[in-house]
Amino acid sequence: MTAASITLDYVDPRDLKPHEDILKNRLAETIISIRETKSVVPIIVDHRTLLIIDGHHRWEALSALGYKRIPIYYVDYLDPRISVGIWYRKLTLNSVSKLYLKSMESEGDVCIQIESKICSRSHFEAYWKLELIEQSLRRFGVQVERNPSEGYKPPNLSKEIILKIASKETRLPPKSSRHLYDFIIPKDRVKLQ
């Protein structure tokens, strides 16, 4: 890993552009943590577009708590040392869930193969369809585990796709993208102003 040009700054949270939704229980935990410590690990933001790369729950928590200036690290999202990975889905399917997945077979340009080919017209639609399928599978008693290396592979996301989604002021489901850095980003908490 190498050093990168990372700049700490404080910005108005309303200026930042999210690309992912948040999990309400994780948001509540983040709010409690910020209230107790009066500090936070800075949010990672693209210096050109103000895209939130990492830190959606911290951003939402700080906004909900009424902070007018929040700590961020500016990075260059187009730097080739930043890449977009995926979260694989590890599933233990039962007979009911397999029948359900077979009923979801569909056509489209962006697909995932889970027991059958499930497709959509765009990455945005595919990821939201996958989110709804995962919610249904949980109701059927299937445990859905996201991990970086094994299981069913969702459609690849690119920086361009993520920037396009953010520019439309829409959001992917929580934990859709997995940003990887080939440089060190400080993880120390910063006191809030």
C-alpha positions as CSV (number, residue, x, y, z in Angstrom):
1,M,0.0,0.0,0.0
2,T,1.1,3.5,-0.7
3,A,0.4,6.9,0.6
4,A,-2.4,8.9,-1.0
5,S,-3.4,12.5,-1.1
6,I,-6.1,12.6,1.6
7,T,-7.4,15.9,2.9
8,L,-9.4,16.3,6.2
9,D,-12.0,19.0,6.0
10,Y,-15.3,20.0,7.5
11,V,-18.3,20.5,5.2
12,D,-22.1,21.0,5.3
13,P,-23.6,17.5,5.2
14,R,-26.4,18.8,2.9
15,D,-23.7,19.3,0.1
16,L,-22.8,15.6,0.0
17,K,-24.3,13.1,-2.4
18,P,-25.2,9.6,-1.2
19,H,-25.4,6.6,-3.4
20,E,-26.6,4.0,-0.9
21,D,-29.5,3.7,1.5
22,I,-29.0,2.9,5.2
23,L,-30.0,0.3,7.7
24,K,-32.2,1.8,10.4
25,N,-30.8,-0.3,13.3
26,R,-27.2,0.6,12.2
27,L,-28.2,4.2,12.1
28,A,-29.5,4.1,15.6
29,E,-26.3,2.5,16.8
30,T,-24.2,5.1,15.0
31,I,-26.3,8.0,16.6
32,I,-25.7,6.5,20.1
33,S,-22.0,6.2,19.4
34,I,-21.7,9.8,18.2
35,R,-23.7,11.2,21.1
36,E,-21.5,9.3,23.6
37,T,-18.1,10.1,22.1
38,K,-18.8,13.5,20.4
39,S,-16.4,12.1,17.7
40,V,-16.6,10.1,14.4
41,V,-14.4,8.5,11.8
42,P,-14.4,11.0,8.9
43,I,-16.6,10.2,5.9
44,I,-14.8,9.4,2.6
45,V,-15.9,11.8,-0.1
46,D,-14.9,12.4,-3.8
47,H,-13.4,15.9,-4.0
48,R,-14.9,16.5,-7.5
49,T,-18.5,15.3,-7.1
50,L,-18.9,15.3,-3.3
51,L,-20.1,11.6,-3.7
52,I,-20.1,9.8,-0.3
53,I,-17.8,6.8,-1.1
54,D,-17.9,5.3,2.5
55,G,-19.8,6.5,5.5
56,H,-23.5,6.7,4.7
57,H,-24.6,5.7,8.2
58,R,-22.2,8.3,9.8
59,W,-23.5,11.0,7.4
60,E,-27.1,10.2,8.1
61,A,-26.5,10.1,11.8
62,L,-24.6,13.4,11.9
63,S,-27.4,15.0,9.7
64,A,-30.1,13.7,12.1
65,L,-28.2,15.1,15.1
66,G,-28.2,18.5,13.4
67,Y,-24.4,19.0,12.8
68,K,-23.8,21.8,10.3
69,R,-20.2,20.9,9.7
70,I,-19.0,17.3,9.6
71,P,-15.5,15.8,9.1
72,I,-14.7,14.2,5.8
73,Y,-11.6,12.9,4.0
74,Y,-11.4,14.2,0.4
75,V,-10.0,11.6,-2.1
76,D,-10.0,11.4,-5.9
77,Y,-12.6,8.8,-6.7
78,L,-11.2,8.3,-10.2
79,D,-7.8,7.3,-8.7
80,P,-7.1,3.8,-10.0
81,R,-6.1,2.8,-6.5
82,I,-9.8,3.0,-5.5
83,S,-11.9,0.1,-6.9
84,V,-15.4,-1.2,-6.5
85,G,-15.8,-4.7,-5.2
86,I,-19.0,-6.6,-4.4
87,W,-20.6,-8.3,-1.5
88,Y,-21.3,-12.0,-2.3
89,R,-24.4,-13.5,-0.9
90,K,-24.0,-16.8,1.0
91,L,-27.4,-18.6,1.2
92,T,-28.6,-21.9,2.5
93,L,-31.7,-22.5,0.4
94,N,-34.6,-24.8,1.4
95,S,-37.2,-26.3,-1.0
96,V,-39.7,-23.4,-0.5
97,S,-37.0,-20.7,-1.2
98,K,-35.8,-22.6,-4.3
99,L,-39.4,-22.6,-5.7
100,Y,-39.7,-18.9,-4.9
101,L,-36.4,-18.2,-6.8
102,K,-37.5,-20.2,-9.8
103,S,-40.7,-18.1,-9.9
104,M,-38.6,-14.9,-10.1
105,E,-36.9,-15.9,-13.3
106,S,-36.8,-13.0,-15.7
107,E,-35.2,-11.3,-18.7
108,G,-33.1,-8.2,-18.8
109,D,-29.6,-6.7,-19.3
110,V,-28.3,-7.0,-15.7
111,C,-28.6,-10.5,-14.1
112,I,-27.8,-12.6,-11.1
113,Q,-28.0,-16.4,-11.1
114,I,-29.6,-17.8,-7.9
115,E,-31.3,-21.1,-8.8
116,S,-32.6,-19.3,-11.9
117,K,-31.6,-16.3,-14.0
118,I,-33.1,-13.1,-12.4
119,C,-32.6,-10.0,-14.5
120,S,-33.5,-6.3,-14.6
121,R,-33.1,-3.4,-17.1
122,S,-30.4,-1.6,-15.0
123,H,-28.0,-2.1,-12.1
124,F,-30.2,0.1,-10.0
125,E,-33.3,-2.1,-10.6
126,A,-31.2,-5.3,-10.3
127,Y,-29.9,-4.3,-6.8
128,W,-33.3,-3.3,-5.5
129,K,-34.8,-6.5,-6.9
130,L,-32.1,-8.5,-5.1
131,E,-32.8,-6.6,-1.9
132,L,-36.5,-7.5,-2.1
133,I,-35.6,-11.1,-2.9
134,E,-33.3,-11.3,0.1
135,Q,-36.1,-9.9,2.4
136,S,-38.4,-12.6,1.0
137,L,-35.8,-15.3,1.5
138,R,-35.4,-14.3,5.1
139,R,-39.1,-14.7,5.6
140,F,-38.7,-18.2,4.3
141,G,-36.1,-18.9,7.0
142,V,-33.1,-18.5,4.7
143,Q,-30.1,-16.8,6.3
144,V,-28.5,-14.2,4.0
145,E,-24.8,-13.5,4.7
146,R,-22.9,-10.9,2.8
147,N,-19.2,-11.5,2.5
148,P,-16.2,-10.4,0.3
149,S,-15.4,-13.7,-1.3
150,E,-17.9,-16.5,-1.6
151,G,-21.5,-17.2,-2.5
152,Y,-23.8,-15.9,-5.2
153,K,-22.3,-13.1,-7.1
154,P,-24.4,-10.0,-7.7
155,P,-23.9,-7.8,-10.8
156,N,-20.6,-5.9,-10.8
157,L,-20.8,-2.2,-10.0
158,S,-18.4,0.4,-11.5
159,K,-17.5,3.9,-10.4
160,E,-19.4,5.2,-13.5
161,I,-22.6,3.3,-12.5
162,I,-22.3,4.6,-8.9
163,L,-21.7,8.2,-10.0
164,K,-24.7,8.0,-12.4
165,I,-27.0,6.7,-9.6
166,A,-25.9,9.5,-7.2
167,S,-26.3,12.2,-9.9
168,K,-30.0,11.1,-10.3
169,E,-30.4,11.5,-6.5
170,T,-31.3,7.9,-6.2
171,R,-29.8,5.3,-3.9
172,L,-28.8,1.7,-4.1
173,P,-29.9,-0.6,-1.2
174,P,-27.6,-0.6,1.9
175,K,-24.3,-2.2,1.6
176,S,-24.5,-2.7,-2.2
177,S,-21.0,-1.4,-3.0
178,R,-17.7,-2.4,-1.4
179,H,-15.0,0.2,-2.0
180,L,-11.4,-1.0,-1.8
181,Y,-8.4,1.2,-1.4
182,D,-4.8,0.4,-2.3
183,F,-3.7,3.1,0.1
184,I,-4.1,3.7,3.8
185,I,-7.0,5.9,5.1
186,P,-6.8,6.9,8.7
187,K,-9.5,5.2,10.9
188,D,-9.0,7.5,13.9
189,R,-12.1,9.2,15.3
190,V,-12.1,13.0,15.0
191,K,-13.8,15.3,17.5
192,L,-16.9,17.0,16.2
193,Q,-17.1,20.8,16.1
